[in-house]
Amino acid sequence: MGSARLYLAVAARGFRRYASYRAATAAGVFTNTVFGLILVYTYLALWDERPDLGGYDQAQAVTYVWLGQCLFAALALQGGGVETELMERIRTGEIAVDLYRPADLQLWWLAGDLGRAAFQLLGRGVVPFLVGGLFFPTALPTRFDTWVWFAVALALAALVSFGIRYLVALSVFWLLDGTGVNQVLMILGVFFSGMVLPLNVFPGVFGEVARALPWAAQLQVPADVLMGETAVAGAFAFQAMWAVLLLAAGRLLQSAATRRVVVQGG
């Protein structure tokens, strides 16, 4: 119980920390809304030419756009979560302080990231999503249980997102600088999460591979759960599988890093 309270406190601190950046949050809301409008009209033109592209009608395509803008910062699809701070602490050697804390390193950063994600979802994601629902035809569910399943899918997506970014952050123990790997994370995250286009539109082997990668669990799967385009049990199993694999891999890499790598700076 004491450990649970500790990590809840870390999550609450993460929430409060990001809530203090009011100007940045307002700018993020504006940016996501504007990009949402650009993408919506682009999608509408594309779906006019190719109705039912990817198995979506226009209303579903519009819903997908606004959901992406809602989750962009919350799930750090382009990076920019707690992994940025973790990379810097590894580079400077401040990670040594974290390792001496009477807390699990992975759980500590996971709790902080979940607090950050919760604020970004509420503070930056809700407004663009509401704008989309008010001014454009959308395919939002009317059944309460669908929203419950969607909330579960979001929670699993947050675990997968953290798992990917935690592995990337730990690579700095060996790379000593996170600039390059951050850029790779940004490109892969934006494309393979389905932020540019739904992964359902990609045909053949490429589409199958894209939908099997862990990034698909962040946006494509929650979107399909919300719009009733996938079996809930299968969606959860896919997300849970990647969450377990990524967190386990992070645990193994963390163990290797803290035992065998000299901390930079001391």
VEXMAR-299000 format. One line per 8 residues: number of its first residue (from 1); their letters; for each residue x, y, z of N, C-alpha, C. Coordinates in pm, 1 decimal, always signed. Layout:
NUM = A = X,Y,Z,X,Y,Z,X,Y,Z; ...
END
This chain:
1 = MGSARLYL = +83.3,-121.3,+0.0,+0.0,+0.0,+0.0,+85.8,+124.9,+0.0; +200.2,+118.7,+75.3,+288.9,+233.1,+77.3,+346.9,+261.0,-59.1; +383.8,+155.4,-132.3,+438.4,+171.9,-267.5,+333.4,+229.9,-359.8; +209.8,+181.2,-347.7,+102.1,+232.1,-432.4,+81.4,+380.9,-409.4; +84.9,+423.1,-283.8,+68.6,+565.8,-253.5,+183.5,+647.7,-311.2; +303.6,+589.4,-307.3,+419.7,+659.7,-362.3,+400.3,+687.4,-510.3; +363.2,+584.5,-586.1,+350.8,+602.1,-731.2,+229.5,+686.4,-767.0; +124.3,+680.1,-686.8,+10.6,+770.2,-708.1,+52.6,+915.0,-686.3
9 = AVAARGFR = +138.2,+936.8,-586.4,+187.8,+1072.6,-560.4,+274.8,+1120.8,-676.0; +356.0,+1030.8,-732.4,+439.8,+1067.5,-846.7,+351.7,+1102.4,-966.8; +245.9,+1023.1,-988.8,+153.9,+1051.8,-1099.1,+83.7,+1186.0,-1078.4; +40.7,+1211.7,-954.9,-26.1,+1338.8,-925.3,+69.6,+1456.0,-946.2; +196.7,+1436.0,-909.1,+295.6,+1541.4,-930.6,+315.7,+1567.7,-1079.6; +316.9,+1458.9,-1158.9,+329.1,+1476.0,-1303.1,+212.1,+1553.7,-1360.6; +91.4,+1524.9,-1310.8,-28.1,+1596.8,-1355.5,-16.2,+1745.2,-1321.7; +18.7,+1774.5,-1196.6,+28.2,+1914.6,-1152.8,+139.5,+1988.6,-1226.1
17 = RYASYRAA = +247.9,+1918.8,-1252.5,+361.6,+1982.9,-1319.4,+321.8,+2034.5,-1456.7; +254.2,+1950.6,-1535.2,+215.5,+1992.9,-1669.5,+99.1,+2090.2,-1666.1; +18.0,+2083.7,-1561.1,-93.2,+2178.3,-1548.3,-44.3,+2320.4,-1524.7; +79.3,+2333.6,-1477.7,+132.3,+2467.0,-1448.9,+171.9,+2542.7,-1575.5; +184.5,+2470.6,-1688.1,+223.9,+2535.8,-1813.9,+99.3,+2577.9,-1891.4; +31.8,+2680.6,-1842.3,-97.1,+2719.0,-1900.1,-82.9,+2774.3,-2041.7; +18.7,+2857.4,-2064.1,+37.1,+2915.6,-2198.2,+69.7,+2806.7,-2299.6; +155.1,+2712.1,-2261.0,+189.9,+2603.2,-2350.9,+68.3,+2516.2,-2380.5
25 = TAAGVFTN = -15.1,+2495.8,-2279.4,-136.7,+2416.0,-2300.1,-231.8,+2485.7,-2396.3; -252.0,+2616.9,-2377.4,-339.5,+2692.2,-2466.8,-286.3,+2689.7,-2609.9; -154.0,+2704.5,-2623.9,-93.8,+2698.8,-2757.6,-112.3,+2560.2,-2818.9; -101.2,+2456.8,-2737.0,-121.0,+2320.9,-2786.7,-263.5,+2295.7,-2831.6; -360.7,+2347.3,-2756.2,-501.1,+2334.2,-2795.0,-525.1,+2400.8,-2929.6; -473.0,+2522.9,-2945.5,-488.6,+2596.7,-3071.5,-423.2,+2520.2,-3186.7; -300.9,+2472.3,-3164.2,-227.6,+2402.3,-3269.8,-299.7,+2275.4,-3311.5; -343.6,+2195.1,-3214.6,-412.6,+2071.2,-3248.1,-544.7,+2096.9,-3319.2
33 = TVFGLILV = -613.3,+2203.9,-3281.6,-738.8,+2236.8,-3347.6,-714.9,+2278.1,-3492.7; -614.0,+2361.7,-3515.9,-583.7,+2406.4,-3651.4,-539.2,+2289.3,-3738.5; -448.0,+2206.4,-3686.5,-404.1,+2090.5,-3763.7,-519.3,+1994.5,-3788.7; -609.6,+1985.0,-3690.7,-727.5,+1900.9,-3709.7,-812.7,+1949.7,-3825.0; -831.9,+2080.8,-3833.2,-910.4,+2136.9,-3943.3,-844.3,+2109.7,-4077.9; -711.8,+2126.3,-4083.3,-639.8,+2100.2,-4209.1,-655.9,+1954.3,-4250.0; -637.1,+1864.9,-4154.6,-647.2,+1721.6,-4184.9,-789.8,+1681.4,-4221.3; -888.0,+1738.1,-4153.7,-1026.9,+1703.1,-4183.2,-1060.9,+1734.8,-4327.6
41 = YTYLALWD = -1027.5,+1854.0,-4372.7,-1061.8,+1890.6,-4510.7,-979.9,+1809.4,-4610.9; -858.3,+1773.0,-4572.7,-778.9,+1684.9,-4658.5,-842.7,+1547.2,-4666.9; -884.6,+1494.3,-4553.5,-949.9,+1363.5,-4550.0,-1081.9,+1365.6,-4626.7; -1159.6,+1473.4,-4611.0,-1287.6,+1481.7,-4681.0,-1267.0,+1477.8,-4832.2; -1164.2,+1548.2,-4879.6,-1134.7,+1546.5,-5023.3,-1090.7,+1406.6,-5067.1; -1010.0,+1342.3,-4985.7,-962.4,+1208.1,-5018.7,-1076.6,+1107.6,-5018.8; -1165.2,+1118.8,-4919.6,-1276.9,+1023.4,-4912.3,-1383.9,+1054.2,-5017.7; -1388.8,+1177.2,-5069.7,-1476.7,+1205.2,-5183.4,-1432.8,+1126.1,-5305.8
49 = ERPDLGGY = -1301.3,+1115.8,-5321.5,-1247.0,+1041.9,-5435.3,-1248.2,+891.3,-5412.2; -1227.9,+850.7,-5285.9,-1220.5,+707.9,-5253.4,-1314.4,+677.2,-5137.4; -1445.7,+671.5,-5163.6,-1539.7,+640.7,-5055.7,-1506.6,+505.9,-4991.4; -1525.7,+497.4,-4860.9,-1500.6,+374.9,-4784.3,-1353.8,+332.2,-4786.5; -1264.9,+427.3,-4807.2,-1121.6,+397.3,-4802.5,-1085.8,+343.5,-4664.3; -1016.0,+230.8,-4662.2,-977.1,+169.9,-4535.8,-1092.6,+114.7,-4455.4; -1209.4,+102.8,-4518.7,-1325.9,+53.4,-4447.2,-1398.7,+159.3,-4366.7; -1358.3,+286.3,-4379.5,-1422.5,+396.8,-4308.5,-1511.4,+475.7,-4404.0
57 = DQAQAVTY = -1622.9,+527.1,-4352.5,-1696.7,+627.2,-4428.2,-1642.9,+765.0,-4387.8; -1700.0,+870.5,-4444.8,-1646.4,+1004.1,-4417.5,-1657.1,+1042.1,-4270.0; -1769.4,+1009.4,-4207.8,-1787.6,+1044.1,-4066.3,-1683.3,+973.8,-3980.3; -1652.9,+849.0,-4012.1,-1550.7,+777.0,-3936.3,-1412.7,+836.7,-3960.8; -1385.0,+876.3,-4084.0,-1256.5,+938.3,-4114.6,-1239.1,+1068.1,-4036.5; -1346.6,+1148.3,-4028.7,-1341.8,+1272.2,-3951.9,-1320.8,+1243.2,-3803.5; -1390.9,+1143.9,-3752.8,-1374.1,+1104.2,-3612.5,-1229.7,+1063.8,-3585.1; -1172.1,+991.6,-3678.3,-1033.9,+946.7,-3664.7,-938.1,+1065.5,-3653.9
65 = VWLGQCLF = -961.4,+1166.7,-3736.0,-875.7,+1285.5,-3733.5,-878.4,+1350.8,-3596.1; -998.3,+1375.5,-3543.9,-1007.9,+1447.3,-3417.4,-961.2,+1362.5,-3300.5; -976.6,+1233.1,-3310.5,-922.8,+1146.9,-3206.0,-770.2,+1153.9,-3206.2; -710.8,+1155.7,-3325.0,-566.1,+1169.4,-3334.3,-516.4,+1298.2,-3271.2; -586.6,+1409.5,-3296.1,-547.6,+1536.8,-3236.1,-567.6,+1534.7,-3084.3; -667.8,+1461.2,-3039.8,-694.7,+1448.7,-2896.6,-583.3,+1372.1,-2825.9; -532.6,+1267.9,-2890.7,-435.6,+1178.9,-2827.1,-291.1,+1211.9,-2859.2; -269.3,+1305.5,-2949.2,-133.7,+1333.9,-2996.9,-37.2,+1363.6,-2882.2
73 = AALALQGG = -73.9,+1456.0,-2795.3,+14.4,+1492.4,-2683.7,+1.0,+1394.0,-2568.5; -120.6,+1345.8,-2543.8,-141.6,+1254.8,-2431.0,-57.6,+1129.0,-2443.8; -50.6,+1073.5,-2564.4,+27.2,+951.8,-2586.8,+166.4,+980.8,-2641.7; +200.3,+1109.3,-2650.1,+333.5,+1150.0,-2697.7,+369.2,+1074.9,-2825.5; +279.8,+1080.4,-2924.4,+300.1,+1005.9,-3048.2,+424.0,+1051.4,-3122.6; +466.0,+1173.3,-3098.9,+585.3,+1227.7,-3161.9,+700.5,+1237.3,-3062.3; +684.1,+1174.7,-2947.3,+781.7,+1191.5,-2840.3,+745.8,+1313.7,-2757.8; +834.1,+1349.9,-2666.4,+809.5,+1468.7,-2585.8,+746.3,+1439.9,-2452.1
81 = GVETELME = +743.4,+1312.4,-2411.6,+695.2,+1277.5,-2278.8,+809.1,+1281.4,-2178.1; +798.3,+1201.0,-2073.4,+901.1,+1202.0,-1969.3,+1034.2,+1146.7,-2018.5; +1032.3,+1077.4,-2133.6,+1157.9,+1020.9,-2183.6,+1260.8,+1129.3,-2214.9; +1214.0,+1249.9,-2247.7,+1306.7,+1359.3,-2277.2,+1388.3,+1395.0,-2153.5; +1320.8,+1406.6,-2040.4,+1389.9,+1436.0,-1915.0,+1478.2,+1319.0,-1872.5; +1429.7,+1198.0,-1890.6,+1508.3,+1080.3,-1853.9,+1637.1,+1073.8,-1935.1; +1627.8,+1100.6,-2064.5,+1748.0,+1102.2,-2148.6,+1849.9,+1203.9,-2097.2; +1802.4,+1320.7,-2060.5,+1893.5,+1425.1,-2013.4,+1957.8,+1385.1,-1881.2
89 = RIRTGEIA = +1882.3,+1321.0,-1794.0,+1937.7,+1277.7,-1665.3,+2042.6,+1167.9,-1685.2; +2021.1,+1082.6,-1782.9,+2121.7,+980.7,-1812.9,+2247.1,+1046.8,-1869.1; +2228.1,+1142.3,-1958.5,+2342.4,+1208.5,-2022.2,+2427.8,+1283.2,-1921.4; +2365.1,+1350.7,-1826.2,+2438.8,+1432.2,-1729.9,+2487.6,+1354.1,-1609.2; +2435.2,+1231.9,-1590.5,+2473.4,+1153.5,-1474.1,+2378.6,+1167.9,-1357.0; +2277.4,+1256.2,-1369.4,+2181.2,+1273.4,-1260.4,+2097.4,+1148.3,-1236.8; +2101.3,+1054.5,-1332.1,+2027.6,+929.5,-1315.5,+2074.5,+853.7,-1191.8; +2197.1,+880.4,-1147.6,+2249.1,+814.8,-1027.4,+2160.0,+844.4,-906.6
97 = VDLYRPAD = +2106.9,+965.5,-900.4,+2015.6,+1001.0,-791.5,+1890.1,+915.6,-798.0; +1837.1,+896.1,-918.9,+1716.5,+814.4,-936.0,+1741.3,+670.6,-892.1; +1859.6,+620.0,-921.5,+1890.5,+480.8,-887.9,+1903.6,+460.4,-737.7; +1933.0,+565.7,-663.4,+1944.7,+555.0,-518.0,+1810.7,+573.5,-446.8; +1709.7,+614.8,-520.3,+1578.2,+631.0,-458.0,+1522.6,+494.9,-413.7; +1449.3,+490.8,-303.6,+1386.0,+364.7,-260.9,+1259.3,+337.6,-341.3; +1274.0,+339.0,-472.8,+1159.8,+318.7,-563.0,+1210.1,+251.9,-689.5; +1122.3,+181.4,-756.4,+1157.5,+116.3,-882.1,+1169.9,+221.4,-991.9
105 = LQLWWLAG = +1281.6,+219.2,-1064.7,+1308.2,+321.9,-1166.3,+1200.1,+323.3,-1274.0; +1164.4,+207.3,-1326.5,+1066.4,+200.5,-1434.2,+928.9,+246.1,-1387.2; +887.7,+199.6,-1269.7,+756.4,+238.6,-1218.4,+750.3,+387.0,-1185.3; +862.3,+441.2,-1137.4,+868.3,+584.7,-1105.3,+839.5,+668.4,-1229.8; +910.1,+636.1,-1339.2,+891.5,+713.7,-1462.3,+758.4,+682.3,-1528.9; +710.7,+558.7,-1515.2,+579.1,+524.9,-1568.9,+470.0,+604.8,-1498.7; +476.9,+613.4,-1366.7,+376.8,+689.3,-1291.3,+378.4,+835.9,-1333.0; +498.6,+892.7,-1345.0,+507.4,+1032.1,-1387.4,+451.1,+1053.6,-1526.2
113 = DLGRAAFQ = +475.0,+957.0,-1615.4,+425.8,+970.8,-1752.4,+274.3,+956.4,-1758.6; +218.2,+870.2,-1675.9,+72.0,+856.2,-1673.9,+5.3,+982.6,-1621.5; +68.7,+1047.2,-1523.0,+16.4,+1175.2,-1475.3,+21.0,+1281.0,-1584.0; +133.6,+1285.1,-1657.1,+146.3,+1377.4,-1770.2,+40.4,+1349.5,-1875.4; +22.1,+1220.4,-1909.0,-74.2,+1182.4,-2012.0,-216.2,+1221.7,-1972.6; -249.1,+1203.4,-1843.8,-384.3,+1237.4,-1797.4,-411.0,+1387.0,-1815.0; -311.9,+1469.6,-1780.0,-333.7,+1612.6,-1798.2,-344.1,+1650.0,-1945.2; -253.7,+1596.4,-2026.9,-255.6,+1631.0,-2169.2,-386.4,+1587.8,-2235.1
121 = LLGRGVVP = -440.4,+1475.4,-2191.2,-568.6,+1431.1,-2245.7,-680.1,+1529.2,-2210.1; -685.5,+1569.4,-2082.4,-792.4,+1658.2,-2036.6,-766.2,+1803.2,-2076.4; -642.0,+1848.6,-2061.0,-611.8,+1989.6,-2081.7,-591.3,+2027.6,-2226.7; -539.9,+1932.1,-2306.3,-506.5,+1966.3,-2444.3,-587.7,+1887.5,-2546.7; -638.0,+1771.3,-2508.4,-704.4,+1685.4,-2605.5,-854.5,+1702.1,-2616.9; -920.6,+1738.2,-2508.3,-1067.4,+1740.2,-2507.2,-1122.9,+1848.5,-2598.9; -1063.7,+1967.6,-2595.5,-1118.9,+2079.1,-2673.9,-1118.0,+2051.5,-2823.9; -1005.0,+2008.6,-2883.0,-1009.8,+1976.3,-3027.0,-1111.1,+1867.1,-3058.8
129 = FLVGGLFF = -1123.0,+1768.4,-2971.1,-1218.5,+1660.3,-2994.2,-1361.7,+1713.7,-2992.9; -1391.4,+1804.1,-2899.3,-1525.4,+1863.7,-2893.1,-1551.8,+1952.3,-3014.4; -1451.7,+2025.3,-3058.5,-1467.4,+2108.1,-3178.8,-1505.6,+2020.8,-3297.2; -1434.7,+1909.6,-3312.6,-1466.9,+1818.6,-3421.5,-1608.3,+1766.0,-3413.3; -1650.7,+1729.2,-3290.9,-1785.2,+1675.6,-3274.9,-1894.5,+1777.4,-3297.6; -1866.1,+1904.3,-3268.8,-1967.3,+2008.4,-3281.7,-1983.9,+2057.8,-3425.8; -1875.4,+2062.5,-3500.7,-1879.1,+2127.9,-3631.2,-1867.2,+2033.8,-3750.3; -1844.6,+1905.6,-3725.0,-1831.1,+1810.4,-3834.8,-1910.9,+1683.4,-3803.3
137 = PTALPTRF = -1958.8,+1614.7,-3906.9,-2028.5,+1487.5,-3882.4,-1928.1,+1382.5,-3834.6; -1957.9,+1321.1,-3722.7,-1867.9,+1221.2,-3666.2,-1942.6,+1090.8,-3642.0; -1866.5,+988.9,-3610.2,-1924.5,+855.5,-3586.7,-1898.4,+813.0,-3443.0; -1943.9,+894.5,-3349.7,-1922.8,+864.8,-3208.3,-2027.3,+764.8,-3158.8; -1988.8,+675.7,-3069.9,-2082.9,+572.7,-3022.6,-2189.3,+631.2,-2930.7; -2302.9,+567.0,-2928.4,-2412.2,+607.3,-2839.5,-2426.0,+514.8,-2719.9; -2359.2,+400.6,-2725.0,-2367.1,+304.7,-2614.5,-2260.7,+334.6,-2509.9; -2300.0,+330.7,-2382.8,-2207.9,+361.8,-2273.9,-2094.1,+260.9,-2265.7
145 = DTWVWFAV = -2124.1,+133.5,-2288.8,-2019.4,+32.5,-2274.6,-1907.4,+52.1,-2377.2; -1939.9,+107.4,-2493.5,-1836.0,+134.2,-2593.2,-1736.5,+236.5,-2540.7; -1785.7,+337.4,-2469.9,-1696.6,+436.9,-2411.3,-1611.0,+374.9,-2301.6; -1665.9,+280.7,-2228.5,-1587.2,+210.0,-2125.6,-1474.3,+131.7,-2190.8; -1507.6,+57.6,-2299.0,-1402.7,-18.7,-2369.0,-1298.0,+74.8,-2428.1; -1343.6,+189.7,-2474.3,-1250.3,+287.8,-2529.3,-1154.6,+338.6,-2421.1; -1206.1,+361.7,-2300.9,-1120.8,+405.5,-2190.1,-1015.7,+299.7,-2156.9; -1055.2,+172.8,-2161.0,-959.3,+64.4,-2137.9,-853.0,+63.9,-2246.9
153 = ALALAALV = -896.0,+82.4,-2371.6,-801.5,+86.2,-2483.8,-703.7,+202.0,-2468.0; -751.1,+315.8,-2417.2,-662.2,+429.9,-2395.2,-557.9,+399.4,-2288.3; -600.5,+333.5,-2180.4,-507.7,+297.9,-2073.1,-398.9,+204.4,-2125.4; -438.2,+105.2,-2204.4,-340.1,+13.2,-2261.3,-249.9,+85.1,-2361.3; -307.2,+178.2,-2438.2,-227.4,+256.2,-2532.9,-121.6,+338.2,-2460.2; -156.0,+392.8,-2343.0,-60.2,+471.0,-2264.9,+55.9,+383.6,-2217.7; +27.2,+258.9,-2180.7,+133.5,+167.0,-2138.7,+226.0,+133.1,-2255.4; +166.3,+108.4,-2372.0,+247.4,+77.9,-2490.5,+334.2,+198.1,-2527.0
161 = SFGIRYLV = +275.5,+316.1,-2524.3,+349.5,+437.5,-2557.3,+468.8,+455.1,-2464.5; +444.8,+439.8,-2334.8,+555.6,+453.1,-2240.3,+660.6,+345.7,-2264.2; +616.5,+222.8,-2291.5,+711.0,+114.0,-2313.8,+806.0,+143.0,-2428.2; +753.6,+197.7,-2537.0,+838.1,+233.5,-2651.8,+937.2,+342.8,-2613.0; +886.7,+447.5,-2551.1,+970.9,+563.3,-2521.2,+1072.0,+534.1,-2410.1; +1038.7,+444.7,-2320.3,+1132.9,+408.0,-2213.9,+1252.6,+333.5,-2272.3; +1226.6,+244.9,-2366.2,+1336.2,+174.5,-2433.7,+1426.1,+273.2,-2507.2; +1364.6,+368.3,-2575.4,+1441.9,+469.3,-2647.8,+1526.8,+550.5,-2550.4
169 = ALSVFWLL = +1468.3,+588.7,-2438.3,+1542.8,+668.2,-2340.2,+1661.2,+590.4,-2284.3; +1643.2,+462.9,-2255.2,+1751.4,+382.9,-2198.2,+1867.3,+365.6,-2295.3; +1840.8,+378.4,-2424.8,+1948.8,+363.8,-2522.9,+2057.5,+468.3,-2504.2; +2024.6,+578.3,-2435.6,+2122.5,+684.8,-2414.4,+2234.1,+639.5,-2320.7; +2210.8,+534.4,-2240.2,+2319.2,+478.6,-2159.6,+2437.3,+437.4,-2247.3; +2406.5,+396.1,-2370.9,+2511.2,+353.5,-2463.0,+2543.0,+460.5,-2568.5; +2438.6,+529.2,-2615.1,+2459.8,+628.4,-2720.7,+2517.4,+759.2,-2668.2; +2490.5,+788.6,-2539.8,+2538.9,+909.1,-2471.2,+2468.7,+1037.2,-2515.1
177 = DGTGVNQV = +2389.0,+1032.4,-2619.8,+2313.2,+1148.9,-2665.7,+2184.6,+1099.0,-2732.0; +2074.5,+1165.1,-2702.1,+1946.8,+1116.4,-2751.9,+1891.5,+1187.7,-2873.1; +1967.8,+1278.8,-2932.9,+1916.1,+1359.0,-3043.7,+1872.0,+1272.8,-3161.2; +1961.4,+1186.3,-3207.1,+1930.3,+1104.8,-3324.1,+1817.0,+1007.6,-3299.0; +1821.5,+938.5,-3186.0,+1718.9,+838.9,-3158.3,+1583.4,+906.1,-3134.8; +1584.6,+1029.3,-3085.1,+1459.2,+1104.5,-3069.6,+1396.0,+1134.4,-3204.7; +1478.6,+1168.6,-3302.7,+1427.1,+1197.5,-3436.5,+1368.4,+1071.6,-3500.6; +1435.1,+958.7,-3478.8,+1381.4,+831.9,-3529.4,+1247.9,+801.1,-3462.9
185 = LMILGVFF = +1241.7,+821.2,-3331.8,+1117.1,+798.7,-3257.8,+1004.6,+885.1,-3312.3; +1034.5,+1010.7,-3343.7,+933.5,+1103.1,-3395.5,+877.2,+1053.9,-3528.4; +966.0,+1014.8,-3619.3,+921.8,+971.4,-3752.6,+840.8,+842.8,-3744.6; +893.2,+745.1,-3672.6,+823.8,+616.9,-3661.3,+690.7,+632.7,-3588.6; +691.5,+713.4,-3482.5,+569.7,+730.7,-3403.9,+457.2,+795.4,-3482.0; +489.3,+901.1,-3555.9,+386.1,+972.3,-3631.6,+330.1,+885.2,-3743.5; +417.8,+816.4,-3814.7,+370.8,+738.6,-3929.8,+302.9,+609.0,-3887.9; +369.7,+528.3,-3805.4,+318.9,+395.1,-3777.2,+209.8,+391.4,-3669.8
193 = SGMVLPLN = +185.0,+503.2,-3602.9,+68.3,+508.8,-3514.1,-59.2,+531.0,-3594.8; -42.6,+578.1,-3720.0,-158.4,+611.4,-3802.4,-195.0,+757.3,-3794.7; -104.1,+840.2,-3745.1,-133.9,+981.8,-3729.8,-147.1,+1050.6,-3865.5; -69.1,+1007.6,-3962.8,-75.0,+1067.5,-4095.9,-197.4,+1017.1,-4171.6; -211.5,+885.4,-4178.4,-326.6,+819.4,-4240.1,-360.1,+696.1,-4157.3; -487.4,+659.4,-4149.6,-521.6,+534.7,-4080.3,-444.2,+417.9,-4140.4; -394.9,+331.0,-4055.7,-317.7,+216.7,-4103.6,-403.3,+121.9,-4186.8; -535.1,+131.8,-4171.8,-625.5,+45.3,-4248.6,-622.0,+73.9,-4398.4
201 = VFPGVFGE = -572.1,+191.7,-4436.1,-573.5,+225.5,-4579.4,-455.9,+163.6,-4653.8; -355.0,+116.5,-4581.3,-237.5,+61.5,-4648.0,-263.2,-83.5,-4687.2; -244.3,-116.4,-4813.8,-277.7,-251.6,-4861.0,-160.1,-348.1,-4847.4; -190.6,-474.6,-4866.8,-87.9,-577.1,-4881.7,-4.7,-601.4,-4757.9; +114.8,-652.8,-4783.4,+204.8,-691.0,-4674.8,+245.7,-570.5,-4591.1; +268.2,-457.2,-4656.3,+308.4,-337.7,-4581.9,+201.8,-299.9,-4479.0; +75.7,-302.7,-4520.1,-32.0,-270.9,-4427.7,-40.1,-369.4,-4312.8; -21.5,-498.5,-4342.0,-26.5,-599.7,-4237.2,+85.4,-580.4,-4136.6
209 = VARALPWA = +205.3,-548.5,-4186.4,+318.6,-525.0,-4096.7,+294.7,-400.3,-4011.9; +246.5,-293.8,-4074.7,+221.5,-168.9,-4001.8,+119.5,-189.8,-3890.1; +16.7,-267.9,-3917.7,-87.2,-291.3,-3817.8,-43.8,-389.1,-3709.6; +67.9,-459.9,-3732.8,+117.4,-554.7,-3632.6,+221.9,-491.9,-3540.8; +271.3,-373.6,-3574.2,+373.2,-307.6,-3493.5,+310.3,-243.5,-3369.7; +389.9,-219.1,-3266.0,+332.2,-166.7,-3140.4,+270.8,-28.3,-3153.1; +319.0,+52.9,-3248.6,+261.9,+187.6,-3263.4,+113.4,+183.1,-3299.2; +70.4,+75.2,-3365.6,-71.4,+63.1,-3401.0,-160.2,+58.6,-3278.1
217 = AQLQVPAD = -104.2,+12.6,-3165.7,-181.7,+2.3,-3041.7,-211.9,+137.6,-2979.9; -147.9,+243.2,-3029.9,-163.8,+374.6,-2967.8,-281.3,+454.5,-3023.9; -300.2,+451.7,-3154.3,-408.2,+531.3,-3214.6,-503.9,+445.6,-3295.8; -451.3,+361.5,-3383.9,-537.4,+283.8,-3472.0,-632.5,+193.5,-3393.7; -580.0,+122.5,-3296.5,-664.3,+30.0,-3219.8,-767.9,+103.8,-3135.7; -730.5,+207.0,-3056.5,-834.7,+280.8,-2983.5,-940.8,+341.5,-3075.0; -898.6,+390.1,-3192.7,-995.6,+447.4,-3286.2,-1095.1,+341.0,-3332.5; -1045.9,+222.5,-3364.9,-1135.4,+116.0,-3411.0,-1226.1,+67.0,-3298.3
225 = VLMGETAV = -1176.1,+66.7,-3175.0,-1261.3,+30.8,-3061.0,-1372.0,+133.5,-3044.9; -1337.3,+261.1,-3054.3,-1436.5,+368.0,-3037.6,-1545.2,+359.9,-3143.4; -1506.5,+327.8,-3266.7,-1602.3,+328.6,-3377.6,-1659.5,+190.4,-3407.4; -1629.9,+92.2,-3322.2,-1686.4,-41.1,-3337.6,-1637.3,-115.3,-3459.8; -1512.5,-87.5,-3500.2,-1457.5,-149.2,-3620.4,-1366.6,-268.2,-3590.7; -1361.3,-310.4,-3466.1,-1277.2,-423.7,-3430.0,-1338.7,-497.5,-3311.9; -1302.5,-624.3,-3297.2,-1347.1,-701.9,-3181.2,-1270.9,-653.5,-3058.4; -1343.7,-620.1,-2953.8,-1281.6,-561.7,-2834.8,-1179.8,-656.4,-2772.3
233 = AGAFAFQA = -1214.7,-782.6,-2760.2,-1123.9,-878.5,-2696.5,-992.0,-889.3,-2772.4; -999.9,-896.8,-2904.8,-879.6,-904.7,-2985.6,-796.0,-778.3,-2976.3; -862.7,-663.5,-2972.5,-791.6,-535.9,-2961.6,-716.6,-527.4,-2829.8; -784.3,-564.6,-2721.4,-719.9,-559.4,-2590.1,-603.4,-658.0,-2582.2; -621.0,-775.7,-2640.5,-514.5,-876.7,-2637.6,-391.2,-825.1,-2711.8; -413.3,-759.2,-2826.1,-302.1,-703.6,-2903.5,-229.3,-596.3,-2823.9; -304.0,-505.3,-2763.0,-242.1,-398.5,-2686.0,-170.3,-452.2,-2561.9; -236.0,-544.1,-2492.7,-176.0,-600.1,-2371.2,-48.3,-677.0,-2403.2
241 = MWAVLLLA = -48.7,-749.2,-2515.9,+70.9,-823.0,-2555.4,+188.9,-728.4,-2573.3; +166.7,-619.4,-2646.8,+275.7,-526.7,-2670.5,+315.9,-454.3,-2542.6; +219.5,-422.4,-2457.5,+252.7,-356.2,-2330.9,+342.9,-445.1,-2245.8; +308.4,-572.0,-2235.1,+388.1,-665.2,-2155.1,+527.0,-683.3,-2215.3; +533.4,-703.9,-2346.9,+662.5,-725.1,-2412.7,+753.7,-602.8,-2399.1; +697.9,-484.9,-2419.9,+779.7,-363.8,-2414.6,+825.9,-332.0,-2272.7; +736.6,-347.4,-2175.7,+774.7,-320.4,-2037.2,+875.9,-422.7,-1987.3; +859.1,-548.8,-2029.1,+956.4,-651.8,-1992.2,+1092.3,-624.0,-2056.3
249 = AGRLLQSA = +1091.0,-582.4,-2183.2,+1215.6,-547.7,-2250.2,+1281.2,-427.9,-2182.0; +1200.5,-331.6,-2139.8,+1254.2,-216.9,-2067.5,+1317.4,-257.7,-1936.4; +1255.6,-353.9,-1869.2,+1310.5,-404.1,-1742.7,+1446.7,-470.7,-1765.6; +1456.4,-549.9,-1871.2,+1582.5,-618.4,-1901.1,+1691.2,-519.3,-1940.9; +1655.1,-422.7,-2025.2,+1753.1,-324.0,-2068.7,+1796.5,-235.6,-1952.4; +1702.7,-203.1,-1866.5,+1735.8,-124.6,-1747.1,+1836.2,-198.8,-1659.9; +1813.6,-327.4,-1640.9,+1904.7,-408.2,-1560.2,+2044.4,-410.1,-1620.8; +2052.4,-429.0,-1753.3,+2182.1,-431.5,-1820.1,+2251.1,-295.9,-1809.2
257 = ATRRVVVQ = +2174.1,-188.6,-1825.0,+2232.6,-54.6,-1823.7,+2287.1,-18.7,-1686.2; +2210.6,-45.1,-1582.9,+2251.2,-2.4,-1448.5,+2361.1,-89.6,-1390.1; +2380.2,-208.5,-1443.7,+2485.7,-296.0,-1390.9,+2618.0,-283.0,-1464.3; +2611.0,-252.9,-1593.2,+2732.3,-264.0,-1674.0,+2779.9,-133.2,-1734.6; +2697.1,-31.0,-1731.4,+2733.1,+94.5,-1798.0,+2772.9,+198.2,-1694.5; +2884.4,+262.5,-1717.5,+2928.4,+370.8,-1628.7,+2842.4,+494.0,-1654.6; +2784.6,+549.0,-1550.9,+2699.1,+666.2,-1566.8,+2782.4,+785.1,-1610.6; +2739.5,+852.3,-1715.1,+2812.9,+968.1,-1765.8,+2806.6,+1081.7,-1663.9
265 = GG = +2918.8,+1140.6,-1636.7,+2923.8,+1253.4,-1543.8,+2972.3,+1213.5,-1405.8; +2993.3,+1084.2,-1379.2,+3042.6,+1047.4,-1247.1,+3022.7,+902.0,-1217.3
END
